[in-house]
Amino acid sequence: MKNLETIKKLLPNWVRDEGIDDEVVLSSRLRLARNLKEIPFPHKANEEQLQKVYEKVELALEQQTDFGELEMIKFEEISPLERLALMEEHLCSPQFIESPQNRYLVTNEGKFFSLMINEEDHLRIQTIMSGLAVDRALELANKLDNYLEQSLDYCFDENYGYLTTCPTNAGTGIRASVMLHLPGLTMVDQVKRVLSALSHLGINVRGLYGEGTESFGDLYQISNQVTLGRSEEELTMNLMSISRQVIEQERAVREALLRESRNKLEDRLCRAFGILTQARLISAQEAMKLFSDVKLGVELGIISGVSRVKLKELMFLSRSALLQRIFDRELTPNEREYYRAELIRKELQS
Amino acid sequence: MLCQRCNEKAATVHLTKIINSEKTELHLCELCAKDAGSELGFIFESNFSFQNLIAGLLGGELSAPQEPSVEVKCSQCGLTFSDFKNAGILGCGECYSRFQAGLEPLLNKIHGSVRHVGKVPQRTGGKILIRKEIDSLRRELQQAITLENYEKAAELRDEIREREQEL
């Protein structure tokens, strides 16, 4: 595990940052979908045209100094494992790593933003922050967007706004999301009720890595559904205020659990901690489930000696590709379970 | 094979999950599969995608009146309206104006609106930005008149005229 400290430093900065309401909110993310004028959308473009998209974006960023040092990654040139690690860090989508041809990823040093080039749209500007900070995520995305627009001609229509490959993104091209940790609501079987109510308010619930992915460890991602006919500010403010209401509900349930069945709750959370500190083999899914309980224990002061930051780091490091990055080689599924357990034990006991 | 959950009905839903090459198999009856949804971390109707939904919406009553007898084709990228109906995605910016008749009811259905009110590109937005500004000045003017603030109204009227010169 000699790589551990180095790999930790490479994790996105927001993982270690404090944030508003971060006992419930893990992160806030935002993306803007943009296409360039006079070039067909990626699925209709040929290789030459896709290359041109990249060259234009590269040129647009050549002189920039506002966003620190950037890394440009040609997706075909890195290993499948490295691609997966980038997805696990939420810098690109699962769709993006499926077919790496003609795709590029631009990230900055602290990894709080990324540009996906030639995903479903020519350009996807993404920002990510700790805690409930959709407004700040929008601010940064707008700054990047405005900078790029100084030299890129976007596909824009007066009526339909920014034109996107899928009509569900047309208009603002915005998708703002909040990653919520809802172990309390899940425990009392209320999470479905609360989340399904959100769909009436124009809010979608998605899995850990976005559309069509699964939900693990009581983590739920909620995001705006509508992109046309409302301004970016309206959409993000709406998501923020709805998130605040869910956060309040989660807090109320946590308090009620402490009040009404403290012993049961303590037992469950401490048992989870016991397994994590003793297990010799552990799958990614089981680890996420137990992290959820331990995180709740830490937030409620039931489990001490483990910091929130350490848990957040572990939630990332124990994902498959990042784990293999630490051990610097490809691991078989069995080896992964073994090394994951070793990593977690070492980190939680240190 | 019997359902692994209830051990009563025949298993008709067979799930093989491969996550980062870690494979798990599950055999359930339809009822248990639906029921087990959230617990297992998957949604039973997960084939239900936006693309299918759009194709469904376009195939229904929405497109019927506008359906042209001759296939409409985008002159820039070559996408046909049937292509769009099948895949739910457009081929280029030009598609939006080419397929406007079929697309607008769909956009309305998805977003409840067909008019963008958000951000406009700063550099290339030029006249659109000015028109938006005039719109908002007109609203202010209307309000000033309602409040009988005629001095302010006169100022706003002059400003609107000035901006209109720029168009």
Interface residues (C-beta under 8 A of the other chain):
Chain A: N35 K37 E38 I39 P40 F41 H43 K44 L84 E120 N142 D145 N146 E149 Q150 D153 Y154 C155 F156 D157 E158 N159 Y160 G161 Y162 L163 T164 T165 C166 P167 T168 A170 G171 T172 I174 V191 K192 E211 G212 E214 S215 F216 V226 T227 L228 G229 R230 S231 E232 S283 A284 Q285 S320 A321 P333 R336
Chain B: I19 N20 S21 E22 K23 S38 G41 F42 S46 S49 F50 Q51 I54 Q76 C77 G78 L79 G88 I89 L90 G91 C92 G93 Y96 S97 L103 L106 L107 I110 H111 G112 S113 V114 R115 H116 V117 G118 K119 V120 P121 Q122 R123 T124 G125 I128 R131
